[in-house]
């Protein structure tokens, strides 16, 4: 847990710096507040309290609100993956899903397979249950299923995967690899934990189908309302075989009884009204434009020795610097010039690569993206020149 | 965990039965929905979304909303126990506080001291971390501190106590015993986990001061908005020494990032408006009247061989039946006549006493309390007669 704590401290320190308004921050993981449907939610909370009154404020079932579960199941079914409401558990944000999965599947010292790099919050959630992490390599097409053999899977009950617009790399797992990963899971008796908070945030076309299409019987899918409605509501969901949902329900009951009755009903009110049909295209267009500004700025300013990902959706670009350049030292120099980002080392379970960094682009206005990347480029070119000399 | 699971199943089965409208249920643990300030909360959610807009829907600090933390600290300070906002963590209901405390303080196989009987949800929350439970005896004045000696405290890091109107017994720990318990905690190097969801629900006078008055440096206090505002919002708080709050903040970040931004702001809006000054007296008067109806009905209908508690607040009466009478069998007969309650055996960590039961009285109209208790009295008198014959 010490490594996770240290990573957490680094990010807390960065976030403190980025609260100064003069700082151009590519460090956050927050969605753009311009995408939150404030009026629709205000109307929804008012309407639910008006119509349901005290029932919207009472304790409710651990499984979640019936209407919201039904909506999640119908949406998944509409994507070609038949799903019943009984296969859905509503959670207090998908981070809670990670906690419950940790409780269900991790024994002290057992192995958890994670992408390298992976979502820091998942490492932190799982670390509470004291597993060993084993890193799986990823490339431009995402996780490499070929790397999962019997040796890699030893003592492991699940692989944790973010197939769409991954945090931190922005990469997407190809359809062929999804099918191959499902085959590996069956052959090696593994659960696949598919964390998909960004799947709806595609720019030009929807990503390939979810892992449940290929291995419904051994996929635990996590979804979130944080990037399509509001993160402050703390609403997410788990979709899994009903027997496993039953296990999670008992664990959630012991953990926090249930998710907010009122927030679930308000969210159900909004999503069943059809708001997302007009709302999601707006978010996608906004994020695509922001990403394009970032990629243009990188092309214009970063030295040719640096490489970066070309996301098809989501909120992040991942940069690989020349081998001699340490992103943590670069950060110190950048903060002195009022620019911030997260060094990539934070996202590795075991073996951090110092020459990587994550850039978040959805909350920064275009002119500030250009200004910030220009400063980073300048600092980088100095360092690359030094690294070449050394 | 198997015992906790079995208990959970029993209560789930009971709750299924009590969803039939013809059933008079003394089984629930729910507050009366008549006490929920629906209009004030509707106004609050609207006002917060109007004034703060997207900021009320964004991710926020794990520690909780500044205004709500300040209000909790000020209220505790006003009760004579100086408290700073930094000693307060907002949680998603006090049940989550139990989960975080379990994560912080329980190692597999370590000992947790609990009252006998105690709150079932605490046993379930702690059981996930696989401790051994050791039961501490309680009597009319609550937990007996004299029972906590070095042998009882061996391998234990904390004692879990509900000092006010305890669930399930309705009993209150006397002031003298609070002081003695604090002395024991110091002498034996124990944390005291003071769970106080019902403390505001006193009938005639406030209960004795909280354990933090006697041992602020080793008390972890859990409070809840569930019984004074609404359980469906899922809002509670932990008050503890700041160094321990810092530990809980890191654990909560890994568990669910933070509690709902919007719900916290709406609750802060309501409580800082002074609503509770008029609202709490109404809840107290209602619950006191409901309790009086229950106690009168017990006096009029239960055989003299039965004994029951005389709560000074809260939501529960605890009944001890003559030794030969099994409350679980009584429940079967009661359900056949459309009356339900929870057999007391569910509330014991290790050694259930079959001749006990819990009656919840705050959600049942007076005439149905009388009718339900009359039926239970009839069934009981038959059984007492049989037990005497046997």
HADDOCK unambig.tbl for C-alpha pairs under 7 A between the chains (distance, minus, plus):
assign (segid A and resid 33 and name CA) (segid B and resid 54 and name CA) 5.49 0.50 0.50
assign (segid A and resid 33 and name CA) (segid B and resid 58 and name CA) 6.68 0.50 0.50
assign (segid A and resid 36 and name CA) (segid B and resid 54 and name CA) 6.16 0.50 0.50
assign (segid A and resid 38 and name CA) (segid B and resid 49 and name CA) 6.84 0.50 0.50
assign (segid A and resid 38 and name CA) (segid B and resid 53 and name CA) 6.10 0.50 0.50
assign (segid A and resid 38 and name CA) (segid B and resid 54 and name CA) 6.33 0.50 0.50
assign (segid A and resid 42 and name CA) (segid B and resid 46 and name CA) 5.86 0.50 0.50
assign (segid A and resid 42 and name CA) (segid B and resid 49 and name CA) 6.21 0.50 0.50
assign (segid A and resid 45 and name CA) (segid B and resid 45 and name CA) 6.99 0.50 0.50
assign (segid A and resid 46 and name CA) (segid B and resid 42 and name CA) 5.87 0.50 0.50
assign (segid A and resid 46 and name CA) (segid B and resid 46 and name CA) 6.87 0.50 0.50
assign (segid A and resid 49 and name CA) (segid B and resid 38 and name CA) 6.85 0.50 0.50
assign (segid A and resid 49 and name CA) (segid B and resid 42 and name CA) 6.22 0.50 0.50
assign (segid A and resid 53 and name CA) (segid B and resid 38 and name CA) 6.10 0.50 0.50
assign (segid A and resid 54 and name CA) (segid B and resid 33 and name CA) 5.47 0.50 0.50
assign (segid A and resid 54 and name CA) (segid B and resid 36 and name CA) 6.16 0.50 0.50
assign (segid A and resid 54 and name CA) (segid B and resid 38 and name CA) 6.33 0.50 0.50
assign (segid A and resid 56 and name CA) (segid B and resid 232 and name CA) 6.76 0.50 0.50
assign (segid A and resid 57 and name CA) (segid B and resid 230 and name CA) 5.40 0.50 0.50
assign (segid A and resid 57 and name CA) (segid B and resid 231 and name CA) 6.27 0.50 0.50
assign (segid A and resid 57 and name CA) (segid B and resid 232 and name CA) 4.24 0.50 0.50
assign (segid A and resid 57 and name CA) (segid B and resid 233 and name CA) 6.36 0.50 0.50
assign (segid A and resid 58 and name CA) (segid B and resid 33 and name CA) 6.68 0.50 0.50
assign (segid A and resid 58 and name CA) (segid B and resid 230 and name CA) 6.36 0.50 0.50
assign (segid A and resid 58 and name CA) (segid B and resid 231 and name CA) 5.46 0.50 0.50
assign (segid A and resid 58 and name CA) (segid B and resid 232 and name CA) 4.57 0.50 0.50
assign (segid A and resid 59 and name CA) (segid B and resid 231 and name CA) 5.44 0.50 0.50
assign (segid A and resid 59 and name CA) (segid B and resid 232 and name CA) 4.88 0.50 0.50
assign (segid A and resid 60 and name CA) (segid B and resid 232 and name CA) 7.00 0.50 0.50
assign (segid A and resid 92 and name CA) (segid B and resid 256 and name CA) 6.88 0.50 0.50
assign (segid A and resid 93 and name CA) (segid B and resid 256 and name CA) 6.63 0.50 0.50
assign (segid A and resid 95 and name CA) (segid B and resid 255 and name CA) 6.46 0.50 0.50
assign (segid A and resid 95 and name CA) (segid B and resid 256 and name CA) 5.05 0.50 0.50
assign (segid A and resid 95 and name CA) (segid B and resid 257 and name CA) 6.85 0.50 0.50
assign (segid A and resid 96 and name CA) (segid B and resid 255 and name CA) 5.66 0.50 0.50
assign (segid A and resid 96 and name CA) (segid B and resid 256 and name CA) 4.78 0.50 0.50
assign (segid A and resid 99 and name CA) (segid B and resid 255 and name CA) 5.49 0.50 0.50
assign (segid A and resid 121 and name CA) (segid B and resid 254 and name CA) 6.38 0.50 0.50
assign (segid A and resid 124 and name CA) (segid B and resid 254 and name CA) 5.23 0.50 0.50
assign (segid A and resid 125 and name CA) (segid B and resid 254 and name CA) 4.54 0.50 0.50
assign (segid A and resid 125 and name CA) (segid B and resid 255 and name CA) 5.87 0.50 0.50
assign (segid A and resid 230 and name CA) (segid B and resid 57 and name CA) 5.40 0.50 0.50
assign (segid A and resid 230 and name CA) (segid B and resid 58 and name CA) 6.36 0.50 0.50
assign (segid A and resid 231 and name CA) (segid B and resid 57 and name CA) 6.26 0.50 0.50
assign (segid A and resid 231 and name CA) (segid B and resid 58 and name CA) 5.45 0.50 0.50
assign (segid A and resid 231 and name CA) (segid B and resid 59 and name CA) 5.45 0.50 0.50
assign (segid A and resid 232 and name CA) (segid B and resid 56 and name CA) 6.76 0.50 0.50
assign (segid A and resid 232 and name CA) (segid B and resid 57 and name CA) 4.26 0.50 0.50
assign (segid A and resid 232 and name CA) (segid B and resid 58 and name CA) 4.59 0.50 0.50
assign (segid A and resid 232 and name CA) (segid B and resid 59 and name CA) 4.89 0.50 0.50
assign (segid A and resid 232 and name CA) (segid B and resid 260 and name CA) 5.26 0.50 0.50
assign (segid A and resid 232 and name CA) (segid B and resid 261 and name CA) 4.84 0.50 0.50
assign (segid A and resid 232 and name CA) (segid B and resid 262 and name CA) 6.26 0.50 0.50
assign (segid A and resid 233 and name CA) (segid B and resid 57 and name CA) 6.37 0.50 0.50
assign (segid A and resid 233 and name CA) (segid B and resid 260 and name CA) 5.08 0.50 0.50
assign (segid A and resid 233 and name CA) (segid B and resid 261 and name CA) 6.58 0.50 0.50
assign (segid A and resid 233 and name CA) (segid B and resid 262 and name CA) 6.42 0.50 0.50
assign (segid A and resid 234 and name CA) (segid B and resid 260 and name CA) 5.54 0.50 0.50
assign (segid A and resid 254 and name CA) (segid B and resid 121 and name CA) 6.35 0.50 0.50
assign (segid A and resid 254 and name CA) (segid B and resid 124 and name CA) 5.22 0.50 0.50
assign (segid A and resid 254 and name CA) (segid B and resid 125 and name CA) 4.53 0.50 0.50
assign (segid A and resid 255 and name CA) (segid B and resid 95 and name CA) 6.45 0.50 0.50
assign (segid A and resid 255 and name CA) (segid B and resid 96 and name CA) 5.64 0.50 0.50
assign (segid A and resid 255 and name CA) (segid B and resid 99 and name CA) 5.48 0.50 0.50
assign (segid A and resid 255 and name CA) (segid B and resid 125 and name CA) 5.87 0.50 0.50
assign (segid A and resid 256 and name CA) (segid B and resid 92 and name CA) 6.89 0.50 0.50
assign (segid A and resid 256 and name CA) (segid B and resid 93 and name CA) 6.63 0.50 0.50
assign (segid A and resid 256 and name CA) (segid B and resid 95 and name CA) 5.04 0.50 0.50
assign (segid A and resid 256 and name CA) (segid B and resid 96 and name CA) 4.78 0.50 0.50
assign (segid A and resid 257 and name CA) (segid B and resid 95 and name CA) 6.86 0.50 0.50
assign (segid A and resid 260 and name CA) (segid B and resid 232 and name CA) 5.28 0.50 0.50
assign (segid A and resid 260 and name CA) (segid B and resid 233 and name CA) 5.08 0.50 0.50
assign (segid A and resid 260 and name CA) (segid B and resid 234 and name CA) 5.53 0.50 0.50
assign (segid A and resid 261 and name CA) (segid B and resid 232 and name CA) 4.83 0.50 0.50
assign (segid A and resid 261 and name CA) (segid B and resid 233 and name CA) 6.57 0.50 0.50
assign (segid A and resid 262 and name CA) (segid B and resid 232 and name CA) 6.27 0.50 0.50
assign (segid A and resid 262 and name CA) (segid B and resid 233 and name CA) 6.41 0.50 0.50
